[in-house]
Amino acid sequence: MGGRMFFSAPGRDRTLDQLAAAGFEDLRVETVDDPLGSTSEFVFGTLGE
């Protein structure tokens, strides 16, 4: 191990667009408190027919 790790995310709006394009409906974003003192967003939705 010991190698470099890189993380990327497409951003909030693009992520929501991708979920909708994949067939998820009723998307809801909730902000939660992190135990380390910051916040994070979680997206909830249902998979359409």
C-alpha positions in Angstrom: 0.0 0.0 0.0 1.4 3.4 0.8 0.3 4.8 -2.6 -1.4 8.1 -3.2 -5.2 8.3 -3.1 -7.2 10.7 -5.1 -10.9 11.4 -4.7 -13.2 13.5 -6.9 -16.8 14.2 -7.0 -18.8 15.9 -9.7 -20.3 18.5 -7.4 -23.8 18.9 -5.9 -25.8 19.9 -9.0 -24.1 17.4 -11.3 -24.6 14.6 -8.8 -28.3 15.4 -8.5 -28.6 15.6 -12.3 -26.9 12.2 -12.7 -29.2 10.6 -10.1 -32.3 12.0 -11.8 -30.9 10.8 -15.2 -30.4 7.3 -13.8 -34.1 7.1 -12.8 -34.1 8.2 -9.2 -37.1 10.3 -8.2 -38.2 12.4 -5.2 -34.7 13.4 -4.5 -34.2 15.0 -1.1 -31.0 16.5 0.2 -30.4 16.7 4.0 -27.5 18.3 5.8 -26.3 16.4 8.8 -23.7 17.3 11.5 -20.5 15.4 11.4 -19.2 14.3 14.9 -15.9 16.1 14.1 -17.7 19.4 13.8 -18.4 19.8 10.1 -21.5 19.0 8.0 -22.2 16.7 5.1 -25.0 16.4 2.6 -26.8 13.2 2.0 -29.2 12.6 -0.9 -32.2 10.3 -0.5 -34.5 9.2 -3.3 -36.5 6.4 -4.7 -35.8 4.4 -7.9 -38.5 5.0 -10.4 -40.2 2.3 -12.4 
